[in-house]
Amino acid sequence: QVQLAESGGGLVQAGGSLRLACAASGRAFSARAMGWFRQAPGKEREFVASINWSGGSTDYADSVKGRFTISRDRAKNTVYLQMNSLKPEDTAVYYCNAVQWFQNAQSWGQGTQVTVSS
């Protein structure tokens, strides 16, 4: 069992910044990639950003390009999401995701709330 624990969410004003972290624990795993998804009230869960665990290549949703930066610390089994220039439309529960090489097994965190006020 792999557990993913998100932290760093909170309430900020538009234009502010937050840094989310997701730490993997429970047992050793071989990650292919880790990333972030988010879900706003009444909306489907959507992709935000991902990072290749080994090479570090990244991918971003168009809505966050230039504002969000994903990074990882392989020694700590932790992925981060630096969110700058936050907008009210960024308000959502943010979920950490990990994909393992073995059978592309997926793990999800419990989510952390990000609220951006006008």
Summary of the structure (lengths in Angstrom):
residues: 118
radius of gyration: 13.6
end to end distance: 39.9
largest distance: 43.5
contacts: 344
relative contact order: 0.33
helix: 8%
strand: 56%
